[in-house]
Amino acid sequence: TTILSIGLITIAVVSAFWANETLRCGYIFCTIDSVAPEVPNLRPEAIIGWKTDLGIASIIASLSLMVARVASSFLFVSGRGGVSSTRITLTPSMYYWACAIIVPILSAFYFYLSATIPNSWEYHSAPRLAAYLSQVMNTVENCPYEAGEGYCPEVGWAWFTTNQWQASSAVVLKIFPGNLFFFGYLMIVGTLGIVAHQIQWSRKALQRRIVPPAFANIWCLKYALRFTVGDAIIAFLTAAMLFLFSSYWIQSHNFNGNWSPAGNLISPSERWARALGQIAVVILSLLLFPASRTSILHHAFGTHWEAFLWTHRVLGTLMLLTTIGHMTAWYVRFNEVGLFPSDIFKIPMTLPSTADNWTVPLVSLTSWFLLLSVGIGALPVVRRRFFEAFYYLHILAAYSTIPAVLWHAAAGFEFMLPGLTIWFIDRAIRFFRSGTPSTVIDITVFTNCASGAKGSAYIDPETDGRDVLEIRFRPSMGMTVHPGQYVFLNVPQISILEWHPYTVSTTGTSSDYLTVHMKGMGVGTWSDRVIQHCRNIQHAPTGLVHSSSQYDELNKLFQLNVDGPYGSPIYYNDYDQVLLIAGGIGITPCASILTGLRAAQHKDRDASGAREGGDSLYDINRNSYSPNAPLISGGNRKCKVRRVVLKWSVRCLAEVDALGSALACSEADLPMNGGGGMRARQSDTFEQRCTIHATRGLFLDPPAGFDVQQGRPNYDVIIQQELLKGDYLPSNTLVFVCGPSAMMDDAVRAATAARCHVHNEVFEL
C-alpha cells in the first residue's frame, strides 16, 4: 500500500507539471479572455495537447485510486482478531440514491465536454481549447463548402445537422447529432432504469419473461425464455441509438470537410471506413458497462453482472465485425490508389487524407491482436476449455486496444469516457477489496456419494457424485452480503491467476463468519485440486474443525482471497410466496434465501425488535447480511413473504451432508404442522416446506425436517400444486431457480407458463 501510494503521488505530481498550463485556466473553462492566442509554428501545440490529456488522465486516475483507498479505510475498521468490520453498511437504498445523483450529473458533464472541447487531443492545448470554445460552426444553410473557407460538419443532403448555442462571444456549445444520440441514450436508459426499479409494479413488470405464458411451452421459444422484458427494452433502446448514430456518420457527416457541391472529394470506401470506425468506438464503450462487476448501475437497476454478460458478448461481436469492416474498407481504399499493402505500416503514410495520422500502424497491430485473441478465444469451445488463457488474453487485448483507440480515433475519447469511468471504478474497488487475504476459520470436506458418508442414506454407487468442501471465513474487509449473492475465490497455493464464483450459503451463528460450499467438478479441475489440498491439510478423509489456536497455521497452509459480493439483491418483499428450486450444489443461494427469510420472520415476531443468538443476519429493511453487524429491526416495514417452499433435486449425499443442516428445516427450529404427505413448519403466518427429490437413489433416513420423494421432479405439477396449496396468486409468487442448465430451463418454462415471476441464476461465464 505504501509503494502504491508513493507511486500514485509521483504520477500526480509529474502529470500536474505536464498539464500546468491547461490546469491554470481550468481545461474546459479555458476561454479567449483568459488565454493568450496561439502563434502559428511557435511551439508544438499537438505535443502539448497530448501531454495535457495524458497528464490530466493520470491525475484523475491517481486521485481516484487514493480516494478509493481512503474510503476503504473510512468504511472499514479493524475488529476482532485483526479482521475488518463494516463501519457503514451500504444498503440498496444508498446505492439507489448514489446512482440517482451520479448518473445524471456524469451524463450531463460528459455531454458538456463533447460540446465544448475539440474531438482530437492535438487541439487540447490551452490556446486551441479557448479558440475552439469560441468558434461558431458553419451550418448546411450558410456553409460555403469550398476548401479553406471554414469547416462544415455535415454534407448538403444531411438528415441530421449540428445545432449551436452561443452563451457569449467566448462560449459556443456545439451539439453534434452523434453526441446527442449517444449521451441522450445514456440519460434515458439511466433515468428509466432508476425510476422503474423503485416502483413495485414496474419492477415486477420488467422482470417478466418476454415470452407470454400461453407460448411458454413452445419448444422453439425455449431460449427466448431466458430474457426478461427489461432485457428487451434495453436491447431496443440500444439498437435504436446505434441505428441513429450509424445513420449520422454514414449519411450525414462531412469527414474532414471533404465534400463540396462541385464534387464529392471523399470516396465511398473511405466514407464507410471512417463511419465504421466511429461505430466501433461507441460499441467498445458500451461493452465496458456489462463487463464491470462492481457497478452502482447494477444495484440501482436491480440487474446482475453475470446475467448481463450476454450483452457483453453481443456487443463484443458487433465491435469485432465493425472493426473488421473498418479495416477492410481502408484496405479497399489503399488498393484503389495503388498503396496496398505498403501504406498500412508506413510512417508517414502516402494517402493524402491520412498522411499526418501516424497512429494507424499502432492501431493496426493492436486490432489484429484483438481479433485473434478475443475473436478466436471467445468461441465457446475455446473459452470453456481454456478459460484462464482466454480471460487474461482478453484483458491484455483490452489494455492495449483502449489506449490505442483513444490515441487514434477522432472523437474516441468523447464516447469512451462513460464506459471507462464505470470500468475504472470497478477495477479500483476490486483491486483494494481482493488484495488482502481473508481469515479462514474452518474447512470441512464431505465425501462423495459412493462412500456413504455419515451412514444416513444410500445412493447408487454408480453415480458420479463428487466431494463437497465447506469453507468458513472472515472477510479481510467488512462485507455486506445479500441473500443469494456470491463471491469470487482465489487460492494462491493452487493458482494465483484463477478466480471462481461461489455463492455465500450461510452466515455463522456467532455473527463473525461467512460460509461457501465448493463441489468438486472432476479430476484435475481447480475445485478438485482445492479439495485435495484441504484433504492434505486435514490428514483425514472427512471434515476436521479447526480450533481458534490453529487459525494461524491453517491460514499459512490455506490462503483465501475473496472478491465480492456480486449479484444484486432480489426484492422478496414484493411477493407473498417464494418457491426455491435447486439442483445439486445450486442449493447454496437457496440456503441463504431460506435462512434469511426465516430470520426476518423471527425478527418481525420479536416485540423488542432484536433477537439474540439468531441463525442469520438477514435484515428485511436493509435486505442484507453482514458478518459483523447485529440483527437490528429498525423501521416499520414487515416481511411480506408468508410461505417458502424448497424443492431440492440431488444425486449426491455429500451435498445433503454439507448443507442439509444449514437450511433451518428441522423440527427444533419451528413446530411441525400436521402429518401426512409433506411436512409443514408453520409459525403464526409463516410457513416453510422442504423436500428432497432423490434422482438416482433411495434415502433411507432423510435429514431432519426434510421429506423425500423419488425420481426427477415434474415442475409443471409442482408449481401448480404449490399455488393451490398456498392459495397465492401467481403474480405474488416468485420462483427462484439455480442448478444445471437443463433443469433451470425446464423450471423457468414451467414457472412462466404458470404466470409466476421467475429468477434464475447464471454461472456460465
DRENKE-192472 format. One line per field, with one value per residue (C-alpha): x, y, z. Coordinates in Angstrom, 3 decimals. Example, Ala and Ser with C-alpha at 12.3 -4.5 7.8 and 13.67 -1.06 7.14 Angstrom:
u	[12.300  13.670]
v	[-4.500  -1.060]
w	[7.800  7.140]
***
This chain:
u	[0.000  2.856  4.599  1.329  0.623  4.123  3.732  0.342  1.593  4.626  2.429  0.088  2.977  4.595  1.232  0.382  3.670  2.846  -0.677  0.058  -0.810  -4.209  -4.918  -4.348  -7.227  -9.418  -9.242  -12.931  -13.067  -10.179  -11.561  -10.084  -10.303  -8.040  -5.532  -3.053  -3.852  -1.809  1.143  1.481  4.659  5.930  5.673  4.451  0.826  -0.078  2.574  1.454  -2.121  -1.028  0.910  -2.043  -4.506  -2.063  -1.334  -4.964  -5.929  -3.078  -4.133  -7.747  -6.690  -4.248  -6.700  -9.452  -7.276  -6.209  -9.845  -10.790  -8.006  -9.035  -12.706  -11.888  -10.090  -13.078  -15.730  -13.935  -12.362  -10.103  -12.101  -11.802  -8.706  -7.439  -10.411  -12.030  -15.647  -18.133  -18.196  -21.049  -23.494  -24.112  -27.796  -29.681  -31.292  -27.819  -26.804  -30.071  -29.628  -25.960  -26.881  -29.812  -27.423  -24.271  -25.671  -27.486  -24.597  -21.939  -24.059  -24.642  -20.971  -19.704  -22.206  -20.954  -17.381  -18.358  -19.973  -17.045  -13.705  -12.214  -12.589  -8.834  -6.060  -3.938  -6.105  -6.130  -3.535  -4.857  -4.847  -6.556  -9.157  -10.044  -10.217  -12.493  -14.807  -15.475  -15.721  -19.066  -19.581  -20.840  -24.212  -25.669  -27.507  -24.520  -21.581  -19.558  -18.423  -15.206  -11.762  -10.162  -13.312  -14.326  -15.339  -18.883  -19.776  -22.492  -22.947  -25.600  -28.141  -27.735  -30.629  -29.175  -27.427  -25.387  -27.040  -25.240  -25.962  -23.930  -23.774  -21.324  -18.672  -16.242  -18.521  -20.349  -21.743  -21.722  -24.406  -23.368  -26.080  -23.897  -23.088  -26.728  -27.843  -25.207  -25.444  -29.211  -29.377  -27.304  -29.505  -32.760  -31.653  -30.201  -33.253  -35.798  -33.865  -33.507  -37.124  -38.701  -36.766  -38.034  -41.725  -43.034  -45.351  -42.780  -40.004  -42.048  -43.126  -39.521  -38.617  -41.309  -40.103  -40.590  -42.406  -46.145  -47.297  -49.511  -46.429  -44.016  -44.339  -43.423  -40.074  -38.591  -39.026  -37.087  -34.033  -36.214  -37.428  -34.025  -34.715  -36.868  -38.947  -36.202  -33.627  -35.821  -36.329  -32.599  -31.870  -34.445  -33.126  -29.542  -30.447  -32.332  -29.376  -26.916  -29.191  -29.431  -25.730  -24.731  -27.087  -25.466  -21.890  -22.673  -25.128  -24.718  -21.208  -18.766  -15.482  -12.564  -14.676  -14.008  -17.411  -18.409  -21.230  -18.648  -17.887  -17.539  -13.862  -14.128  -14.561  -17.345  -14.773  -13.181  -16.575  -17.532  -14.104  -14.365  -18.030  -17.439  -14.509  -16.780  -19.412  -16.770  -15.627  -19.107  -19.772  -16.439  -17.588  -20.962  -19.480  -17.468  -20.713  -21.744  -18.084  -17.883  -18.685  -18.931  -21.271  -23.839  -25.852  -26.468  -27.632  -29.869  -31.402  -31.625  -29.602  -26.908  -23.439  -23.380  -26.883  -25.865  -22.733  -24.747  -24.922  -21.130  -20.799  -23.287  -21.676  -18.218  -19.221  -20.613  -17.445  -15.248  -17.411  -17.352  -13.594  -13.116  -15.331  -13.343  -10.024  -11.337  -12.789  -9.441  -7.612  -10.009  -9.240  -5.480  -5.855  -7.864  -4.900  -2.265  -0.925  -1.968  -0.342  2.691  0.909  -0.551  2.589  4.268  5.153  4.215  1.528  1.265  -2.527  -3.229  -6.254  -4.226  -0.704  -0.439  -2.039  0.978  -1.231  -2.509  0.341  -0.129  -3.877  -3.456  -1.211  -3.484  -6.573  -5.080  -4.098  -7.639  -9.216  -7.043  -7.053  -10.670  -12.298  -10.907  -10.599  -14.243  -15.532  -17.419  -15.305  -12.126  -13.452  -14.920  -11.880  -9.147  -10.960  -7.938  -5.966  -8.986  -9.610  -6.087  -5.617  -8.954  -7.671  -4.332  -6.135  -8.334  -5.369  -3.590  -6.601  -8.294  -5.246  -4.568  -8.182  -8.071  -4.874  -6.082  -9.800  -11.164  -13.877  -12.914  -12.379  -15.843  -17.614  -15.184  -15.342  -18.655  -17.723  -14.164  -15.443  -17.589  -14.840  -12.084  -14.125  -14.854  -11.167  -10.165  -12.730  -11.769  -8.075  -8.379  -11.034  -9.287  -5.725  -5.805  -6.367  -9.401  -9.104  -10.099  -11.517  -12.691  -12.542  -14.601  -14.596  -17.734  -17.035  -18.710  -21.863  -20.291  -18.681  -21.993  -20.721  -22.361  -24.445  -27.629  -28.508  -27.565  -27.295  -26.390  -22.564  -22.554  -23.447  -20.636  -21.055  -18.136  -16.802  -18.075  -15.804  -17.210  -15.144  -15.895  -14.031  -13.945  -13.608  -10.489  -12.745  -16.220  -18.694  -22.426  -23.886  -27.431  -29.217  -28.267  -25.136  -21.813  -18.086  -15.042  -12.480  -8.763  -6.407  -2.787  -1.457  -3.399  -3.163  -2.585  -4.464  -7.684  -10.784  -14.015  -17.547  -19.291  -22.499  -22.356  -24.591  -24.878  -23.610  -22.392  -24.431  -21.780  -22.080  -18.415  -18.015  -19.417  -19.705  -19.288  -19.633  -17.491  -18.296  -15.547  -16.136  -13.968  -10.421  -7.837  -10.217  -9.459  -12.131  -10.838  -7.282  -8.538  -10.410  -7.404  -5.220  -7.642  -7.547  -3.787  -4.095  -6.575  -4.785  -8.222  -10.870  -13.668  -14.171  -11.974  -12.992  -10.071  -9.951  -9.044  -5.489  -4.996  -6.125  -2.627  -1.298  -4.366  -4.092  -0.436  -1.400  -4.669  -4.714  -8.039  -8.548  -12.135  -13.590  -17.215  -20.021  -21.735  -25.307  -27.981  -30.472  -33.945  -36.881  -38.502  -40.884  -42.699  -44.052  -46.250  -44.818  -41.296  -40.655  -36.986  -35.977  -32.423  -30.394  -27.289  -24.877  -27.290  -28.845  -26.337  -28.209  -31.487  -29.960  -29.098  -32.501  -34.428  -32.356  -32.655  -36.418  -36.867  -34.725  -36.743  -39.919  -38.377  -37.405  -40.914  -42.356  -39.943  -41.579  -38.216  -37.103  -33.966  -33.253  -30.076  -28.446  -30.050  -29.015  -28.801  -28.184  -30.790  -32.484  -35.588  -35.339  -31.785  -32.172  -28.715  -26.459  -23.419  -20.958  -20.027  -23.309  -26.113  -29.592  -31.449  -35.001  -35.469  -38.357  -41.914  -41.514  -42.605  -41.556  -44.340  -43.321  -45.599  -44.686  -41.390  -41.175  -37.877  -37.589  -34.070  -33.010  -29.890  -27.970  -25.030  -25.252  -22.244  -24.351  -27.019  -24.428  -22.806  -25.927  -28.861  -28.307  -27.875  -31.353  -33.247  -35.811  -35.522  -38.348  -36.331  -36.482  -40.229  -43.075  -44.484  -47.914  -49.940  -48.921  -49.368  -47.789  -45.231  -44.229  -45.003  -43.383  -45.564  -45.197  -48.007  -48.442  -45.098  -44.831  -41.885  -41.752  -38.591  -38.497  -35.582  -36.010  -33.557  -32.994  -30.737  -31.129  -33.058  -32.745  -33.350  -33.087  -33.781  -32.192  -34.242  -37.068  -36.974  -39.401  -38.057  -39.543  -38.018  -37.234  -36.958  -39.460  -42.168  -42.018  -45.302  -47.127  -45.100  -45.701  -49.423  -49.739  -47.920  -50.046  -53.180  -51.882  -50.702  -53.715  -51.482  -51.790  -49.116  -48.415  -47.430  -45.269  -41.540  -39.857  -36.097  -34.106  -30.472  -28.901  -27.827  -28.800  -31.312  -33.057  -33.193  -34.631  -37.375  -38.218  -38.208  -40.544  -42.953  -42.926  -43.527  -46.400  -47.943  -47.674  -45.302  -42.376  -39.131  -35.440  -32.693  -29.028  -26.345  -22.821  -21.696  -19.105]
v	[0.000  2.384  1.717  2.208  5.497  6.828  5.802  7.498  10.730  10.738  10.240  13.017  15.479  14.725  14.894  18.215  19.624  18.426  19.870  23.007  25.485  23.968  23.351  27.037  28.048  25.116  22.944  23.088  26.707  27.971  30.980  33.523  36.068  34.049  32.502  34.092  33.190  30.579  31.834  29.584  27.469  28.935  25.716  22.092  22.562  18.971  17.527  19.924  18.727  15.080  15.761  17.723  14.847  12.256  14.400  15.118  11.456  10.408  12.949  11.756  8.098  8.712  10.770  8.203  5.380  7.422  8.303  4.637  3.719  6.410  5.420  1.796  2.887  5.017  2.403  -0.430  -0.501  -3.133  -5.532  -8.819  -10.802  -8.115  -8.612  -5.510  -4.852  -2.621  0.948  1.851  -0.702  0.014  -0.685  -0.921  2.459  4.028  2.611  3.868  7.449  7.440  6.306  8.714  11.588  10.471  9.115  12.314  14.536  12.463  12.113  15.878  16.603  14.283  15.751  19.235  18.063  16.842  20.231  22.398  20.719  19.560  15.896  15.299  15.534  17.514  20.542  20.231  22.851  25.915  28.318  25.780  24.841  28.514  29.120  26.121  27.120  30.471  29.118  29.344  26.374  26.761  25.114  23.465  26.696  29.065  26.764  27.815  24.186  25.360  24.336  26.704  28.632  27.025  23.605  22.342  19.307  17.936  17.401  19.228  16.370  15.527  14.041  15.328  18.662  20.253  22.766  25.513  27.614  30.787  31.680  34.545  35.634  33.288  30.253  28.444  24.952  22.615  19.932  17.293  14.739  11.701  13.001  13.874  10.346  8.655  10.765  11.089  7.281  7.053  9.626  7.939  4.411  5.581  7.600  4.976  2.195  4.041  5.220  1.973  -0.164  1.834  1.294  -2.144  -2.738  -1.573  -3.512  -6.716  -5.978  -5.543  -8.927  -10.762  -13.063  -11.770  -14.960  -14.770  -17.577  -19.064  -19.662  -20.812  -24.497  -23.989  -25.737  -23.277  -20.419  -22.058  -19.813  -16.692  -17.653  -16.645  -12.968  -10.543  -7.538  -5.319  -7.040  -6.435  -2.735  -2.117  -4.063  -1.989  1.344  0.298  -0.821  2.441  4.532  2.561  2.952  6.740  7.042  4.953  6.875  10.150  9.014  7.081  9.506  12.964  13.667  15.648  13.898  16.358  18.911  16.981  17.429  20.328  20.901  20.794  17.161  14.599  14.632  11.524  8.070  5.701  3.255  5.984  7.228  3.698  3.173  6.322  5.748  2.139  3.311  5.687  2.957  0.529  3.085  3.687  -0.071  -0.530  1.975  0.246  -3.199  -1.885  -1.366  -5.039  -6.036  -4.142  -6.425  -3.739  -1.068  1.071  0.740  -2.943  -2.063  0.766  -1.180  -4.492  -6.212  -8.835  -8.727  -12.418  -12.260  -9.332  -10.961  -11.937  -8.240  -8.045  -10.964  -9.485  -6.035  -7.612  -9.492  -6.298  -4.425  -7.071  -7.050  -3.257  -3.255  -5.796  -3.647  -0.518  -2.166  -3.836  -0.581  1.152  -1.696  -1.269  2.460  1.841  -0.631  1.898  4.299  1.554  1.776  -1.630  -3.122  -0.834  2.090  0.168  0.326  3.299  6.450  8.956  7.467  8.387  8.676  12.448  12.097  10.077  11.388  13.008  10.080  8.142  6.209  3.917  1.350  1.250  0.671  -1.851  -4.028  -3.824  -4.517  -7.668  -8.842  -8.093  -10.021  -13.087  -13.227  -12.250  -13.366  -16.898  -17.122  -16.145  -19.138  -21.331  -24.416  -22.434  -20.239  -23.077  -25.327  -22.715  -20.015  -18.524  -18.226  -16.613  -14.264  -12.896  -12.581  -10.755  -8.340  -7.865  -7.109  -4.545  -2.881  -2.488  -1.649  1.013  3.350  2.848  3.748  6.857  7.885  7.037  7.768  11.276  11.838  8.489  9.866  11.503  8.189  6.119  8.264  6.911  3.256  3.825  5.614  2.649  0.187  2.080  2.412  -1.309  -2.204  0.122  -1.370  -4.924  -4.126  -2.960  -5.495  -8.638  -7.669  -8.797  -12.479  -13.347  -15.319  -18.956  -20.320  -23.756  -26.203  -29.381  -31.963  -34.048  -37.259  -38.363  -40.391  -43.805  -43.703  -43.490  -40.758  -40.425  -43.542  -41.522  -42.717  -44.828  -43.691  -45.888  -46.185  -45.834  -42.164  -39.745  -37.828  -35.637  -34.255  -31.002  -28.575  -26.209  -23.081  -20.705  -17.427  -13.874  -11.316  -9.156  -6.114  -5.720  -7.311  -6.731  -9.821  -10.054  -13.435  -15.223  -13.161  -14.764  -14.101  -14.947  -17.120  -17.454  -19.937  -18.909  -22.343  -23.746  -20.871  -17.141  -16.459  -18.435  -16.885  -18.871  -17.799  -19.395  -18.410  -17.317  -20.037  -19.115  -16.810  -18.026  -18.130  -16.059  -13.345  -13.440  -15.550  -16.402  -19.851  -21.093  -24.627  -25.879  -29.030  -30.912  -30.727  -33.656  -34.919  -32.251  -29.300  -26.285  -27.213  -30.776  -29.546  -27.215  -30.083  -32.395  -29.650  -29.358  -33.136  -32.968  -30.239  -32.254  -35.618  -37.231  -38.246  -36.285  -32.976  -31.689  -28.475  -26.264  -24.522  -20.849  -21.776  -23.345  -20.339  -19.028  -22.405  -23.089  -19.751  -20.398  -23.649  -22.451  -18.807  -17.462  -14.258  -13.073  -10.629  -9.636  -9.837  -9.713  -10.090  -7.508  -8.373  -9.553  -7.657  -10.568  -8.160  -7.850  -11.392  -13.407  -16.799  -17.834  -21.177  -22.197  -24.788  -26.121  -28.780  -30.217  -27.618  -24.980  -25.213  -22.660  -19.456  -21.092  -21.853  -18.212  -17.023  -19.509  -18.763  -15.029  -15.005  -17.207  -14.872  -11.886  -13.588  -14.188  -10.539  -9.397  -11.565  -10.234  -7.346  -5.914  -5.637  -7.720  -11.373  -12.685  -15.874  -15.767  -18.182  -15.467  -11.787  -11.035  -7.673  -7.237  -3.450  -3.380  -6.583  -7.740  -9.959  -8.631  -10.946  -8.216  -6.458  -7.272  -8.176  -4.921  -4.439  -0.695  0.839  -0.368  -2.396  -6.020  -9.066  -9.716  -13.294  -15.752  -19.049  -20.524  -23.868  -25.588  -28.302  -29.743  -32.345  -34.286  -37.323  -36.915  -37.367  -35.092  -32.106  -33.042  -33.652  -30.290  -28.136  -30.055  -28.761  -25.177  -24.893  -24.374  -27.081  -29.087  -29.594  -27.812  -24.549  -24.291  -26.517  -29.135  -28.556  -31.734  -35.036  -36.918  -36.210  -33.491  -31.923  -28.258  -25.996  -23.053  -20.214  -17.692  -16.710  -18.035  -21.496  -23.354  -26.727  -28.600  -31.568  -33.549  -35.256  -38.182  -38.542  -41.611  -43.419  -44.053  -42.043  -44.416  -41.736  -38.216  -35.204  -33.671  -31.528  -32.820  -35.011  -37.239  -38.102  -40.461  -39.570  -36.358  -33.623  -32.509  -28.733  -28.095  -30.219  -28.922  -25.244  -25.734  -27.741  -25.142  -22.342  -24.235  -25.296  -21.842  -20.175  -17.389  -15.583  -16.346  -12.606  -12.652  -15.772  -15.746  -18.871  -18.799  -21.372  -22.451  -25.632  -27.348  -25.555  -28.159  -28.160  -24.358  -24.157  -26.627  -24.825  -21.369  -22.666  -24.147  -21.007  -18.753  -20.928  -20.687  -16.845  -16.673  -14.311  -16.186  -15.546  -17.957  -17.823  -17.708  -19.023  -19.918  -17.173]
w	[0.000  0.816  -2.502  -4.359  -2.566  -3.354  -6.976  -7.293  -5.736  -8.056  -11.121  -9.998  -9.476  -12.857  -14.599  -12.975  -14.301  -17.826  -17.740  -15.713  -18.457  -19.145  -15.463  -14.704  -16.952  -15.920  -19.095  -20.072  -18.863  -20.995  -22.881  -25.281  -22.445  -20.129  -22.553  -24.969  -28.587  -30.455  -32.502  -35.575  -35.696  -32.408  -30.423  -30.922  -29.881  -30.797  -28.446  -25.709  -26.216  -25.940  -22.730  -21.364  -21.875  -20.553  -17.529  -16.673  -17.148  -14.840  -12.198  -12.278  -12.103  -9.264  -7.241  -7.814  -6.513  -3.496  -2.755  -3.037  -0.617  1.886  1.518  2.259  5.427  6.418  5.646  7.413  10.857  12.409  14.520  16.358  15.505  13.172  10.874  9.423  10.229  8.480  9.760  7.411  5.993  2.298  1.679  -1.650  -0.955  -0.609  -3.976  -5.464  -4.283  -5.229  -8.739  -8.946  -8.236  -10.051  -13.338  -14.474  -13.350  -15.141  -18.295  -18.431  -17.706  -20.447  -22.896  -21.983  -22.649  -26.103  -26.820  -25.690  -26.473  -29.798  -30.695  -31.064  -28.458  -30.947  -30.156  -26.368  -25.577  -23.761  -26.787  -29.046  -26.425  -25.999  -29.758  -30.299  -27.425  -29.096  -32.654  -34.459  -36.786  -40.316  -40.926  -44.002  -44.819  -44.656  -45.396  -48.472  -48.965  -50.542  -49.413  -46.971  -46.112  -42.823  -41.630  -42.222  -40.075  -42.403  -46.131  -48.101  -48.085  -44.375  -42.409  -39.146  -38.600  -35.824  -33.531  -31.626  -28.589  -28.165  -24.480  -25.106  -27.544  -25.758  -25.253  -28.067  -27.382  -30.399  -30.197  -32.728  -33.655  -32.914  -29.432  -28.795  -29.707  -27.539  -24.393  -24.727  -24.780  -21.598  -19.874  -20.936  -20.018  -16.705  -15.699  -16.769  -15.048  -11.762  -11.628  -12.825  -10.371  -7.405  -8.271  -7.362  -10.333  -12.894  -11.168  -11.345  -14.924  -16.082  -14.552  -16.523  -19.313  -22.840  -23.861  -22.965  -20.632  -23.362  -25.544  -22.812  -23.735  -27.394  -27.843  -30.354  -27.843  -25.012  -25.494  -25.571  -22.068  -20.736  -21.431  -19.488  -20.516  -19.068  -21.292  -24.334  -23.546  -23.100  -26.302  -28.217  -26.929  -27.682  -31.204  -31.809  -30.613  -32.768  -35.811  -35.394  -34.551  -37.577  -39.862  -38.931  -39.538  -42.714  -44.341  -42.854  -41.567  -43.679  -42.910  -42.767  -44.687  -47.893  -49.537  -51.758  -54.274  -57.048  -56.311  -53.528  -52.608  -50.402  -51.935  -50.788  -49.394  -47.250  -46.049  -44.953  -43.360  -41.248  -40.340  -39.268  -37.137  -35.197  -34.761  -33.478  -30.885  -29.466  -29.273  -27.498  -24.884  -24.457  -23.906  -20.945  -18.976  -18.669  -18.210  -14.900  -11.964  -9.291  -10.575  -8.811  -12.020  -11.266  -7.768  -8.944  -11.845  -9.958  -12.679  -12.233  -13.763  -14.662  -16.180  -18.402  -19.817  -22.882  -23.789  -23.475  -25.895  -28.376  -28.271  -28.455  -31.609  -33.156  -32.231  -33.879  -37.019  -37.311  -36.686  -39.483  -41.717  -40.780  -41.651  -44.812  -46.151  -45.607  -47.369  -50.299  -50.341  -50.251  -53.103  -55.156  -55.134  -55.503  -51.927  -50.557  -48.547  -48.457  -46.798  -43.828  -41.683  -43.336  -41.347  -42.683  -44.906  -48.575  -48.826  -48.513  -46.229  -43.678  -44.279  -40.830  -38.954  -37.685  -35.203  -37.978  -37.681  -33.890  -34.009  -36.855  -34.689  -31.642  -33.779  -35.257  -31.784  -30.591  -33.464  -32.921  -29.107  -28.496  -31.740  -31.530  -27.744  -27.199  -29.138  -26.617  -27.316  -26.566  -23.748  -21.688  -22.064  -21.578  -19.625  -17.823  -21.069  -22.730  -19.783  -19.452  -23.224  -23.180  -20.523  -22.307  -25.574  -23.808  -22.093  -25.443  -27.632  -25.494  -25.250  -28.967  -29.817  -27.623  -29.388  -32.889  -33.206  -33.625  -31.004  -29.498  -26.004  -26.010  -26.458  -24.379  -21.221  -19.781  -20.215  -18.993  -15.882  -14.819  -15.725  -13.905  -10.704  -10.873  -11.218  -8.355  -5.974  -6.891  -6.534  -2.926  -1.950  -3.177  -2.327  1.325  2.233  4.326  7.564  7.129  10.386  9.295  6.382  6.135  3.342  2.855  0.963  -2.248  -2.752  -3.100  0.335  2.185  4.481  7.888  7.210  6.819  3.333  0.386  -3.217  -6.169  -6.150  -9.952  -9.610  -10.303  -7.034  -6.009  -2.768  -1.291  0.580  3.191  3.890  6.737  6.656  7.944  5.118  5.157  4.691  6.122  3.722  3.385  1.709  0.365  0.284  -2.925  -3.640  -4.494  -4.228  -6.332  -4.548  -5.201  -3.519  -4.255  -3.243  -6.206  -8.710  -8.333  -11.574  -11.166  -9.557  -9.344  -8.273  -5.277  -3.537  0.088  1.541  5.234  7.960  11.312  14.472  16.239  13.591  12.661  9.531  6.122  4.557  0.988  -0.352  -3.217  -5.173  -6.988  -10.734  -11.788  -11.549  -12.380  -12.176  -9.982  -7.432  -7.228  -6.609  -3.846  -2.174  -2.404  -0.929  2.006  2.457  2.714  5.344  7.361  7.034  7.127  4.551  6.248  7.961  10.781  12.551  13.395  16.753  17.131  18.158  14.739  12.697  12.039  10.951  8.831  7.013  6.224  4.530  3.006  1.916  0.650  -1.346  -1.712  -4.223  -3.867  -3.162  -6.557  -7.725  -6.990  -4.236  -5.148  -3.672  -1.844  -0.158  -3.494  -3.053  -0.677  -1.634  -2.667  -4.348  -4.310  -6.904  -6.609  -8.347  -6.679  -5.366  -6.722  -3.247  -1.922  -2.894  -1.865  1.545  2.160  0.931  3.062  6.134  5.562  5.122  8.153  10.265  9.048  10.271  13.698  13.847  12.932  15.701  18.286  20.160  21.143  17.525  18.050  18.617  20.191  19.030  15.606  12.893  10.259  9.947  7.341  7.728  5.557  5.890  4.611  2.596  3.639  5.666  7.450  9.231  11.693  12.433  14.879  13.739  14.326  13.122  12.696  10.830  10.481  7.307  7.766  5.805  3.311  2.480  4.267  2.628  1.409  -0.402  -1.197  -3.858  -3.970  -6.545  -5.513  -6.594  -4.230  -0.467  0.121  -0.881  1.682  4.407  3.713  3.513  4.965  8.486  7.258  5.740  9.001  8.189  11.405  13.876  16.569  14.631  14.023  15.247  12.885  11.425  10.967  9.435  6.235  2.903  3.195  6.475  7.023  9.570  10.418  12.904  13.037  9.376  8.130  6.600  5.104  3.352  2.404  0.027  -1.394  -4.750  -4.905  -8.621  -8.606  -5.322  -2.133  1.064  3.963  6.654  5.357  7.091  9.881  8.599  5.008  3.132  0.372  -2.986  -5.541  -9.147  -11.090  -10.196  -12.594  -12.242  -14.035  -11.480  -8.507  -9.253  -9.844  -6.624  -4.539  -5.952  -4.930  -1.517  -0.583  -2.177  -3.500  -6.818  -9.442  -9.678  -5.993  -6.290  -7.035  -8.383  -7.756  -9.753  -9.500  -10.829  -14.067  -17.274  -18.452  -15.073  -14.971  -18.485  -17.524  -14.272  -15.918  -18.631  -16.075  -13.906  -16.912  -18.113  -14.626  -14.819  -11.858  -11.560  -12.041  -11.436  -12.456  -11.557  -14.264  -13.703  -17.222  -17.703]
***
